[in-house]
Amino acid sequence: MVSAEHLLNFYIDGQWVAPASGSGGRDVINPATGEVSGHIAFGSAEDVDRAVQAAARAFPRYAAWPLARRIELLQSICAEFERRLPDMAQAITLEMGAPLEALSRPVQAPVGLWHFQTAIQVAKQFEFERMQGTTQIVREPVGVCALVTPWNWPINQIVCKVAPALATGCAIVLKPSQNAPYSAAVLAEILDAAGVPPGIFNLVQGEGAKLGELLAGHPLVDMVSLTGSNAAGASLAKVAADSAKRVSLELGGKSANIILPSAPLREAVTHGVTTMMGNAGQTCAAPSRMLVPRACIAEVEALAKEVCDSLLVGDPLDVGTHVGPIANERQYRRVLDMIDTGMAEGARLVVGGMERPEGCPNGYYVKPTVFSQVDNSMTIAREEIFGPVLAVIPYDTVDDAVRIANDSPYGLSGYVFGGSKQEAAGVAARLRTGMVHLNGAGVDIAAPWGGYKQSGNGREWGQWGFEEFLETKAIMGAATGA
């Protein structure tokens, strides 16, 4: 899978190097069992500085590479990534518990490859230079980029930053989640084998709050990109503000799923519940608030229970498992606390709850849980739970549904299911969110990913991901006027 030796070292300046000091480390826990699966070293300020210095030294030469050469490098990365797909899938399942056959192999691992492939296609078409009258407009790499990533879709959220950064000519220091270190180490091995120049990609493992702030405050870092909690995003943005660094944030979500009166109810509810419970609910864009016509509430409850009862919760290595464990103990405790809060605040528990799923005596398992008769002012409707917990909220009119959907501090994604896509699109236009899925539509990896309000700023994926890693230069008088 991944070299145990590499987990005790950092990838800096094209080499696996020992930590600069005895800053300690931590055990990595397998969420399926609650037992130790490995150990990683934790970086210090000196390790961060070594990585940033290496990136700063390497950046000018790499930034000067012609685009065709960078595309060739990305193609080499894709070939090596494809060869290591089995290792990547196993790493993700071991570190954060995604079911191997249902999720890690078909989606969690290959989505990293898809981002690299998309970056190649975007790079071939992207307008890095153009003329505006007599002025030349040039898009140039922003410089040294600090990337801080979470544990829930670990390689997706790493590569959707790494791929455009490499494609545009930037240098990188990656600080992955300490709860998902294996996939990041596999990626470092892939990039090394593919021939990424020394210093262009650097990996330091360690404590998120400490190393994230060190990176955001480092004078040689030009840009910070974080996917994570709102608290983490605010912390890094404040530190980065002292040196006016560019900061790109993809934060939380509490996405509403509006099922219109005209929607085929069984299809809409089944899709909404299944999508919510995927990845054990640990998806920032998950449809965690299901808004349904009040007259249909009893039928929706019955359908939601039927879907949840059909989902097998268990060992992520078992072929039939649909829902694996929560990724770590801290998040597991939070999910249980939120279920307890939902019951205490008077929401109706339809299915699930705080009891362990059958056959799961160990590990961090939570039953797919549905609350109904939820008021949008309740805690479970306001706060991101990040677990398999769905809040069903009744509405009286479509205008009421839109109001409830927009009544959230978040604005990452939204879902609308109607009798026709045209009708659903009309409602989607009224939602204050960065994305909307119509009638069960999936994700488009080439479309912009990001949100409004407290869901962050900037956009990732496709050509919009390139924009985050580019500066704009105007060269006046580059051409003689007519």
Residue pairs with C-beta under 8 A, 6 or more apart in sequence:
1 87
1 90
1 91
1 94
1 182
1 186
2 87
2 91
2 182
2 185
2 186
2 189
3 185
3 189
4 38
5 16
6 16
6 185
6 188
6 189
7 28
7 38
7 39
7 40
7 41
7 181
7 182
7 185
7 205
8 18
8 25
8 39
8 40
8 41
9 16
9 17
9 18
9 19
9 41
10 16
10 17
10 19
10 41
10 43
10 47
10 51
10 202
10 203
10 204
10 205
11 17
11 185
11 188
11 192
11 201
11 202
11 203
12 47
12 50
12 51
12 54
12 202
12 203
12 204
13 50
13 51
13 54
13 57
13 58
13 198
13 199
13 202
14 192
14 196
14 197
14 198
14 199
15 198
17 50
18 41
19 41
19 42
19 43
19 44
19 47
20 43
20 44
20 46
20 47
20 50
21 44
21 46
23 41
23 42
23 43
23 44
23 47
23 206
24 41
24 42
25 39
25 40
25 41
25 42
26 39
26 40
26 42
26 178
27 36
27 38
27 39
28 36
28 37
28 38
28 39
28 40
28 95
28 179
28 181
28 182
29 35
29 36
29 37
29 328
29 329
30 36
30 37
30 94
30 95
30 97
30 363
31 96
31 97
31 324
31 325
31 326
31 327
31 328
31 329
31 332
31 363
31 364
32 97
32 315
32 316
32 317
32 324
32 325
32 363
33 362
33 363
34 329
34 362
34 363
34 364
35 362
37 94
37 95
38 182
40 178
40 181
40 205
41 205
41 206
42 178
42 205
42 206
42 207
43 175
43 204
43 205
43 206
43 211
44 206
45 214
47 204
47 206
48 173
48 204
48 211
48 214
48 215
48 218
49 218
51 173
51 202
51 203
51 204
52 144
52 146
52 173
52 202
52 215
52 218
52 220
52 221
53 220
54 198
54 199
54 202
55 144
55 171
55 172
55 173
55 199
55 200
55 202
55 220
56 144
56 171
56 220
57 199
58 171
58 197
58 198
58 199
58 200
59 141
59 143
59 144
59 170
59 171
59 199
59 200
61 197
62 169
62 171
62 197
62 200
63 140
63 141
63 169
63 170
64 169
65 169
67 123
67 128
70 123
70 166
70 167
70 169
71 120
71 123
71 124
71 167
73 166
73 194
73 195
73 196
74 116
74 119
74 120
74 123
74 163
74 166
74 167
75 120
76 194
76 195
77 116
77 166
77 190
77 191
77 194
77 196
78 113
78 116
78 117
78 120
79 194
80 190
80 193
80 194
81 88
81 112
81 113
81 116
81 190
81 194
82 113
84 186
84 189
84 190
85 105
85 109
85 110
85 113
86 105
87 186
88 109
88 112
88 155
88 183
88 186
88 187
89 100
89 104
89 105
89 108
89 109
90 100
90 104
91 182
91 183
91 185
91 186
92 98
92 104
92 108
92 109
92 154
92 155
92 180
92 182
92 183
93 99
93 100
93 104
93 316
93 317
93 324
94 182
95 151
95 154
95 179
95 180
95 181
95 182
95 183
95 327
96 151
96 152
96 154
96 179
96 180
96 282
96 327
96 328
97 280
97 316
97 324
97 325
97 326
97 327
97 363
97 364
98 104
98 108
98 279
98 316
98 324
99 316
99 318
99 321
99 322
99 323
99 324
100 316
100 317
101 319
101 321
102 321
102 322
103 278
103 279
103 324
104 316
108 153
108 154
108 155
108 156
109 155
111 153
111 155
111 156
111 159
111 445
112 155
112 156
112 158
112 159
112 187
114 445
115 156
115 159
115 160
115 163
115 445
115 461
116 159
116 163
118 163
118 445
118 446
118 461
118 462
119 163
119 164
119 166
119 167
119 465
119 466
120 167
121 446
122 164
122 167
122 446
122 462
122 463
122 465
122 466
123 167
123 466
125 463
126 139
126 463
126 466
127 139
128 138
128 139
129 136
129 137
129 138
129 139
130 136
130 137
131 137
131 478
131 479
133 479
133 481
134 476
134 477
134 478
134 479
134 480
134 481
135 474
135 475
135 476
135 477
135 478
135 479
136 474
136 475
136 478
136 479
137 472
137 473
137 474
137 475
138 472
138 473
138 474
138 475
139 168
139 470
139 471
139 472
139 473
140 169
140 470
140 471
140 472
140 473
141 168
141 169
141 170
141 469
141 470
141 471
142 168
142 170
142 222
142 223
142 246
142 469
142 470
142 471
143 170
143 171
143 221
143 222
143 223
143 471
144 170
144 171
144 172
144 173
144 220
144 221
144 222
144 223
145 161
145 165
145 170
145 171
145 172
145 173
145 221
145 222
145 223
145 224
145 225
145 469
146 173
146 175
146 212
146 215
146 216
146 218
146 221
146 223
146 224
146 225
147 158
147 161
147 162
147 165
147 172
147 173
147 174
147 175
147 225
147 226
148 175
148 208
148 211
148 212
148 215
148 224
148 225
148 226
148 227
148 228
148 232
148 236
149 157
149 158
149 161
149 174
149 175
149 176
149 177
149 184
149 226
149 227
149 228
150 157
150 177
150 180
150 227
150 228
151 177
151 179
151 180
151 327
151 328
152 279
152 282
152 283
152 284
152 327
152 386
153 279
153 283
154 176
154 177
154 180
154 183
154 184
155 183
155 184
155 187
157 227
157 250
158 174
158 176
158 183
158 184
158 187
159 187
160 449
160 460
160 461
160 465
161 225
161 227
161 460
161 465
162 172
162 174
162 187
162 191
162 201
163 465
164 460
164 465
164 466
164 468
164 469
165 171
165 172
165 469
166 172
166 196
166 200
166 201
167 466
168 466
168 469
168 470
170 223
170 469
171 199
171 200
171 201
171 202
172 200
172 201
172 202
173 202
173 203
173 204
173 215
173 221
174 184
174 201
174 202
174 203
174 204
175 204
175 205
175 206
175 208
175 211
175 212
175 215
176 183
176 184
176 203
176 205
177 208
178 205
178 206
178 207
178 208
179 327
179 328
180 327
181 205
184 203
184 205
185 203
185 205
187 203
188 201
188 203
191 201
204 211
208 228
208 232
209 232
209 235
212 226
212 232
212 235
212 236
213 235
213 236
213 239
215 221
215 224
216 224
216 236
216 237
216 239
216 240
216 245
216 247
217 239
217 240
217 242
217 243
219 243
221 245
222 245
222 246
223 245
223 246
223 247
223 248
223 468
223 469
224 236
224 240
224 245
224 246
224 247
224 248
225 247
225 248
225 249
225 458
225 468
226 232
226 233
226 236
226 247
226 248
226 249
226 250
227 249
227 250
227 251
227 284
228 251
229 251
229 252
230 251
230 252
230 454
233 249
233 251
233 456
236 247
236 249
237 247
237 249
240 247
241 247
246 468
247 457
248 456
248 457
248 458
248 460
248 468
249 456
249 457
249 458
250 284
250 449
250 450
250 451
250 455
250 456
250 458
250 460
251 284
251 410
251 412
251 451
251 454
251 455
251 456
252 284
252 384
252 410
252 412
252 454
252 455
253 284
253 285
253 286
253 288
253 384
253 410
253 411
253 412
253 413
253 451
253 455
254 288
254 289
254 381
254 382
254 383
254 384
254 408
254 409
254 410
254 412
255 285
255 286
255 287
255 288
255 289
255 410
255 412
255 413
255 414
255 415
255 433
256 287
256 289
256 290
256 291
256 401
256 404
256 405
256 408
256 414
256 415
256 431
257 272
257 276
257 287
257 289
257 290
257 291
257 414
257 415
257 416
257 417
258 291
258 398
258 401
258 402
258 405
258 414
258 415
258 416
258 417
258 427
259 265
259 268
259 269
259 272
259 290
259 291
259 292
259 293
259 296
259 300
259 417
260 293
260 398
260 401
260 416
260 417
260 418
260 419
260 423
260 424
260 427
261 293
261 296
261 398
262 418
262 419
262 420
262 423
263 417
263 418
263 419
264 419
265 296
265 299
265 300
265 303
266 303
267 417
267 440
268 417
268 440
269 290
269 292
269 300
269 303
269 304
269 307
270 303
270 307
271 417
271 440
272 287
272 290
272 390
272 415
272 417
273 290
273 303
273 304
273 307
273 308
273 368
273 370
273 390
274 307
274 311
275 286
275 287
275 415
276 286
276 287
276 288
276 290
276 388
276 390
277 307
277 308
277 311
277 322
277 323
277 368
277 388
277 390
278 286
278 323
279 286
280 323
280 324
280 325
280 326
280 327
280 366
280 387
280 388
281 288
281 335
281 385
281 386
281 387
281 388
281 389
282 326
282 327
282 331
282 386
282 387
284 384
284 386
284 412
284 455
285 412
285 413
285 435
287 390
287 413
287 415
288 384
288 385
288 389
288 390
288 391
289 374
289 376
289 381
289 390
289 391
289 393
289 404
289 405
289 408
290 300
290 304
290 390
290 391
290 392
290 393
291 393
291 394
291 395
291 401
291 404
291 405
292 300
292 392
292 393
292 394
292 395
293 394
293 395
293 396
294 394
294 395
294 396
297 372
297 373
297 392
297 394
300 372
300 392
301 348
301 350
301 370
301 372
301 392
304 350
304 351
304 370
304 372
304 390
304 392
305 350
305 351
305 370
308 351
308 352
308 367
308 368
308 369
308 370
309 351
311 322
311 323
311 368
312 320
312 321
312 322
312 323
313 321
313 322
313 323
313 324
313 357
313 360
313 365
313 366
313 367
313 368
314 320
314 321
314 323
314 324
314 357
314 359
314 360
314 365
315 321
315 324
315 360
316 324
316 325
323 368
323 388
324 365
325 332
325 360
325 363
325 364
325 365
325 366
326 332
326 335
326 364
326 365
326 366
326 387
327 364
328 364
329 364
331 364
331 386
331 387
332 364
332 366
332 387
334 385
334 386
334 387
335 366
335 385
335 386
335 387
335 388
335 389
336 354
336 366
338 379
338 380
338 383
338 385
338 387
338 389
339 352
339 353
339 354
339 366
339 369
339 389
340 354
341 379
341 380
342 349
342 371
342 374
342 378
342 379
342 380
342 389
342 391
343 349
343 353
345 378
345 379
345 380
346 373
346 378
347 371
347 372
347 373
347 374
347 378
347 380
347 391
348 371
348 372
348 373
349 369
349 370
349 371
350 370
350 371
350 372
350 392
351 367
351 368
351 369
351 370
352 366
352 367
352 368
352 369
352 370
352 388
352 389
353 367
353 369
355 367
356 365
356 367
357 365
357 366
357 367
366 387
366 388
366 389
367 388
368 388
368 390
369 387
369 388
369 389
369 390
370 389
370 390
370 392
371 380
371 389
371 390
371 391
371 392
372 392
373 392
373 394
374 380
374 381
374 391
374 392
374 393
375 381
375 393
376 382
376 393
376 404
376 407
376 408
378 391
380 389
380 391
381 391
381 393
382 408
382 409
384 410
393 404
395 401
395 404
398 427
401 427
402 427
402 430
402 431
405 414
405 431
406 430
406 431
406 432
408 453
409 453
409 454
410 451
410 453
410 454
410 455
411 432
411 433
411 434
411 451
411 452
411 453
411 454
411 455
412 433
412 434
412 435
412 450
412 451
412 452
412 455
412 456
413 433
413 434
413 435
413 436
413 437
413 451
414 428
414 431
414 433
414 435
414 436
414 437
415 436
415 437
416 424
416 425
416 427
416 428
416 431
416 436
416 437
416 438
416 439
417 424
417 438
417 439
417 440
418 424
418 427
418 438
418 439
421 438
421 439
424 438
424 439
425 438
428 436
428 438
432 452
432 453
433 451
433 452
433 455
434 448
434 449
434 450
434 451
434 452
434 455
434 459
435 447
435 448
435 449
435 450
435 451
445 461
445 462
446 461
446 462
446 463
447 461
447 462
448 459
448 460
448 461
448 462
448 464
449 459
449 460
449 461
449 464
449 465
450 456
450 457
450 458
450 459
450 460
450 464
458 468
459 465
459 467
459 468
460 468
